[in-house]
Amino acid sequence: LVENRKRGLDAGLADLCSVVTEAPPEVVGSPHMLLDFLVDRMLSGYEQDDDVTVLAIHVPLATKSD
């Protein structure tokens, strides 16, 4: 998702960070909507003749234990 023939890994990661900051709150609050948003935005303008891999993980907030 972040690297292809026209965009290197560093540039792709920077683009990903930028795209995430543009996501509306309702998208950020839904993992499925966020993934769809990121894929749509990150692949926009690129011809897809290759596979795309997306790895998504959710890290829940740590709870304080007494």
N, C-alpha and C positions, 0 to 999 in steps of 0.2 A: 504494500500500500504506500510506503514512503519512498521506495526506490524503484526506478525503472531505467530504461535506456537513456532517457533524456534528463532525469533528475537523480542526482547522487543521494546517498544515504543522509549526509549531514543536511543538505538542502531540504530533503523530504521530511526529516524530523522537525526542522524549523517550520516548514509549511504546516505540518500536523499541529504543532503548538499554536500557530497563528489561527488555524481553522477552528480549533477547540475554543479559543477565546471569542470567536464570532457566533458560537452556537447559542440560540435563545435558551432561557432558563428551563422551559418545558422540555427541551431536547436534552439538556444536560441532566435533568432529573430522571430520564428514562434510558437505561442502557441500550435497549433495542433501537430507540429513536436516535441516540447518539451514534451508534455504529452505522446506521443508515445514512445519517448526516455526513459523517466522516468519509465514508466510502464514496458517496455522491460528490462531495466537494473535492476530495483528493484525486479522483479519477477524471474530473471534468477537464476536457481539453486534451485528454490523452487517448489515443487509439488503443483499444484493448485487443491485442492479438496474443496475449500471454495470460497465464493464470495470475490471480490475485490472492494473496494470503493475508488474512487478518487474524491477529492474536489479541484477544481481549481478556483482561482479568479484572475482577472486582475485588478490591481489598476493603473489607468492612472496617469501619472505625473501631479502634481499640476501646474496649470498655474498661472502666476503672474498677478494679476489684479491691475490696477492703481486706 
